[in-house]
């Protein structure tokens, strides 16, 4: 959240995974980081069309999930 002139505004944060080689770079995955306050406010959560099964995860946990997904699919980079 960003505080400016006495008001608190919403902000959205993303966690991104990229692959870089000598041949180029590419974004390969992304996750939306949700604040704990969003998770506990189910009305706001649903208004933002966030799936009910989505739970709070730290940025590190999101990054770990993005790194392990390709391995689970046996993708190679």
N, C-alpha and C positions, 0 to 999 in steps of 0.2 A: 504494500500500500504506500501511496505517496501522499504526504501531507503538505498542503500549500494554502496559505492564507486562511488557516483555521478549518479547512475542509479536508476530508479524506476521500481520495478518488480510488477507484479500482484500477488494478493493472493486471496484465496477463504476462506470465513468465513461461518461457519455453526452455526445454533442455534438448540439445541437438547432438547428434552423432555424425561425424564426417569421416570419410576415408580419404587419405592423401597418399599418393604414390608419385614416382618420378613421371608417370604418364598423365597425372591430373588429380583433381579433387572432386568429391561429390558428397552432398548431404545424403545420408543413408537412413536416418531414422529421426523421429522427434517425439516428444512427450510434452503434454501441457502440465506445468507444475501448478497445483492447486494449494492455496493457503489453508492451514488448519481451520481458520474461521469459516471458510467456505464449506468444508466438510461437515462441520457441526450445524450449519444453517441449511437444513434440508430444503426449505422452501426456495431459498436463493439458488441452491444447487440444481433443483429441478427447473427453475425458471431459466437457467443457463443451459438447459438440455444436456446436463451431465448425467451419464448412466448411473443408476443407483448402486451398482456393484463397484464403482470406482471408489477406492479408499485413499487416505492420505499416504503419500510416499515422499521421502526426502529427495532432494535433487540427486544425491548419490545413489539412492535406491533406483531412481528412474534411469540413471546412467548405466548402472549394472544390468538392469533389464534390457536396455538397448544393446549392450555388448553381448549378452547371452542369447538373445533371440536368433541372430544368424547362425550361431553355433548349433542351436537346437534344430535348425532347418538344414544343417550341413552346408551352408553357404561358405564360399571361400573368397577371400579378398586379396 
